[in-house]
Amino acid sequence: MKLFKQRVSQVIVGMGFALAATAFSAQAALPVGASAPDFQLHAALGGKPLDFSLQQALKKGPVVLYFFPAAFTAGCTLEAHDFAAATDTFNQLGATVIGVTAGNTDQISQFSKVECRDKFAVAADPGAKVAAEYHTAVQMQGKAMSERTSFVIAPDGKILMSYTDRNPDQHIQKALDAVKKYHSAH
C-alpha cells in the first residue's frame, strides 16, 4: 500500500509538472499576419561563426525561421537534414533559412556543419529570449527552451506561415508551400 501511495504521488507530481509546462506554453506562437519581432543572434554556417540579423535577411526576400529544442537530438537532427535537403529550393525562391535553438547553444557550430550540412545558418538563443518574443518558449526540465515552431516571414516583416508541432515531418513542406505561394504572388 505504501508503494502504491508513493507511485500515485509521483504521478500527481508529474501531472503537475506537465500542467505547468503546458501553462507556460499556453500562449500560441505568433499568428499569420502578425509582425515578426526583429532580432540579431550569434550563429554559425558551415561551422563558421556569423551574426544573423532578421532585418538584413529580409532585404533579400522571405525568411524561413524555425525554432527547435536542441541540437543533436533525434527530431531536431531529422528536421535539420530535411531543411538542408530543401535549402537549395528555398534559395531558388529567394528565401533564407535560419534555425534557432535555446538548447545546447554551445554546439551550433558543429550542428551547422554536420546536421545542417553547411546549407543554412543555425543561431544560438540563450535563455530562449527570441523564442519568447515569437511565443514559442517553453520550460523543459527547468530550462527555457524553444518549442518546434516554423515561420515564414515576408520581406515586409509580416508572418505568412506559423506552424507548431513537436513532430518535424510537416514543417519543411508547410514552409515550402508558403514560400512558393509568396513567390508566385510577387
C-alpha positions as CSV (number, residue, x, y, z in Angstrom):
1,M,0.0,0.0,0.0
2,K,2.8,2.4,0.9
3,L,4.4,1.7,-2.5
4,F,1.1,2.4,-4.2
5,K,0.7,5.7,-2.4
6,Q,4.2,6.7,-3.4
7,R,3.5,5.9,-7.0
8,V,0.2,7.8,-7.0
9,S,2.1,10.8,-5.5
10,Q,4.7,10.6,-8.2
11,V,2.1,10.5,-10.9
12,I,0.3,13.5,-9.4
13,V,3.6,15.5,-9.2
14,G,4.4,14.5,-12.8
15,M,1.0,15.7,-13.9
16,G,1.6,19.0,-12.1
17,F,4.9,19.5,-13.9
18,A,3.1,18.7,-17.2
19,L,0.4,21.2,-16.5
20,A,2.9,23.8,-15.5
21,A,4.8,23.3,-18.8
22,T,1.6,23.5,-20.7
23,A,0.6,26.7,-18.9
24,F,4.0,28.2,-19.7
25,S,3.4,27.4,-23.4
26,A,-0.3,28.0,-23.5
27,Q,0.2,31.2,-25.4
28,A,0.2,30.2,-29.1
29,A,3.0,31.1,-31.4
30,L,2.7,34.4,-33.3
31,P,-0.1,34.0,-35.9
32,V,-0.2,34.7,-39.6
33,G,-0.4,38.4,-40.2
34,A,1.5,39.4,-37.0
35,S,4.6,41.5,-37.2
36,A,7.7,39.4,-36.7
37,P,10.0,40.8,-34.0
38,D,13.4,41.8,-35.3
39,F,16.4,40.1,-33.8
40,Q,20.1,39.6,-34.1
41,L,21.8,36.4,-32.9
42,H,25.2,34.8,-33.0
43,A,25.0,32.0,-35.5
44,A,27.1,29.5,-37.5
45,L,27.0,28.4,-41.1
46,G,29.2,25.5,-42.1
47,G,30.9,25.7,-38.7
48,K,31.9,29.3,-39.2
49,P,30.6,32.0,-36.9
50,L,28.5,34.8,-38.1
51,D,26.0,37.3,-36.8
52,F,22.5,36.8,-38.2
53,S,20.1,39.8,-38.5
54,L,16.5,39.2,-39.4
55,Q,16.2,42.7,-40.8
56,Q,19.2,42.2,-43.1
57,A,18.0,38.8,-44.3
58,L,14.5,40.2,-45.1
59,K,16.1,42.6,-47.5
60,K,16.9,39.6,-49.7
61,G,13.4,38.0,-49.6
62,P,11.3,35.9,-47.3
63,V,12.9,34.2,-44.3
64,V,12.1,30.7,-43.1
65,L,12.7,30.9,-39.4
66,Y,12.4,27.7,-37.5
67,F,12.8,27.1,-33.8
68,F,14.0,23.7,-32.5
69,P,14.6,22.4,-28.9
70,A,18.2,21.3,-29.0
71,A,21.0,20.3,-31.5
72,F,21.9,16.7,-31.9
73,T,18.6,15.3,-30.7
74,A,16.6,12.8,-32.8
75,G,13.8,15.1,-34.0
76,C,16.0,18.1,-34.4
77,T,18.6,16.2,-36.4
78,L,15.9,14.8,-38.7
79,E,14.4,18.3,-39.2
80,A,17.9,19.8,-39.9
81,H,18.5,17.1,-42.5
82,D,15.2,17.9,-44.2
83,F,15.7,21.6,-44.2
84,A,19.2,21.1,-45.6
85,A,17.8,19.0,-48.4
86,A,15.3,21.7,-49.2
87,T,17.5,24.7,-48.8
88,D,18.5,25.0,-52.5
89,T,14.8,25.1,-53.4
90,F,14.2,27.8,-50.8
91,N,17.2,29.8,-52.1
92,Q,15.9,29.5,-55.7
93,L,12.6,31.0,-54.5
94,G,14.6,33.9,-52.9
95,A,14.1,32.6,-49.3
96,T,16.7,32.4,-46.5
97,V,16.5,29.5,-44.0
98,I,17.6,30.0,-40.3
99,G,17.3,27.6,-37.4
100,V,17.3,28.9,-33.9
101,T,17.7,27.0,-30.7
102,A,17.9,27.8,-27.0
103,G,19.2,24.3,-26.2
104,N,22.9,23.4,-26.1
105,T,23.8,26.7,-27.8
106,D,27.5,25.8,-27.5
107,Q,27.0,23.2,-30.2
108,I,25.5,25.3,-33.0
109,S,28.8,25.5,-34.9
110,Q,29.2,21.7,-35.1
111,F,25.4,21.2,-35.7
112,S,25.5,23.7,-38.6
113,K,28.4,21.8,-40.2
114,V,27.3,18.2,-39.5
115,E,23.5,18.1,-39.4
116,C,22.6,21.2,-41.4
117,R,25.2,20.0,-43.9
118,D,26.7,23.5,-44.5
119,K,23.4,24.6,-46.1
120,F,21.9,27.1,-43.7
121,A,22.7,29.1,-40.6
122,V,21.9,28.0,-37.0
123,A,21.6,30.6,-34.3
124,A,22.0,30.4,-30.6
125,D,19.2,31.9,-28.5
126,P,20.5,31.7,-24.9
127,G,17.6,31.8,-22.4
128,A,15.1,31.5,-25.2
129,K,14.7,35.3,-25.4
130,V,13.9,35.4,-29.1
131,A,11.7,32.3,-28.8
132,A,9.7,34.2,-26.1
133,E,9.2,37.1,-28.5
134,Y,7.7,34.7,-31.0
135,H,5.7,32.9,-28.2
136,T,7.5,29.6,-28.7
137,A,9.4,29.4,-25.4
138,V,8.7,26.5,-23.1
139,Q,10.2,25.2,-19.9
140,M,11.8,21.8,-20.3
141,Q,13.5,20.2,-17.3
142,G,13.7,23.6,-15.6
143,K,15.3,25.3,-18.6
144,A,13.9,27.8,-21.1
145,M,13.8,26.1,-24.5
146,S,12.2,26.7,-27.8
147,E,9.3,24.7,-29.0
148,R,9.4,23.2,-32.5
149,T,7.8,26.0,-34.5
150,S,8.3,27.2,-38.0
151,F,7.5,30.6,-39.5
152,V,7.8,32.1,-43.0
153,I,8.2,35.9,-42.8
154,A,7.6,38.2,-45.8
155,P,10.2,40.9,-46.6
156,D,7.7,43.5,-45.0
157,G,8.1,41.6,-41.7
158,K,4.6,40.1,-41.6
159,I,4.3,36.4,-40.8
160,L,3.0,34.4,-43.7
161,M,3.0,31.0,-42.0
162,S,3.1,29.8,-38.4
163,Y,3.2,26.2,-37.5
164,T,3.9,24.4,-34.2
165,D,4.2,20.6,-34.0
166,R,6.7,18.5,-32.0
167,N,6.8,16.1,-34.9
168,P,9.2,17.6,-37.5
169,D,7.6,15.8,-40.5
170,Q,5.4,18.7,-41.9
171,H,7.5,21.7,-41.1
172,I,9.5,21.8,-44.3
173,Q,6.6,21.2,-46.6
174,K,4.4,23.8,-44.9
175,A,7.2,26.3,-45.1
176,L,8.0,25.5,-48.7
177,D,4.3,25.8,-49.7
178,A,4.1,29.2,-48.0
179,V,7.3,30.4,-49.8
180,K,6.0,29.1,-53.2
181,K,2.7,30.9,-52.6
182,Y,4.5,34.2,-51.7
183,H,6.9,33.8,-54.7
184,S,4.1,33.2,-57.2
185,A,2.2,36.3,-55.9
186,H,5.3,38.5,-56.2
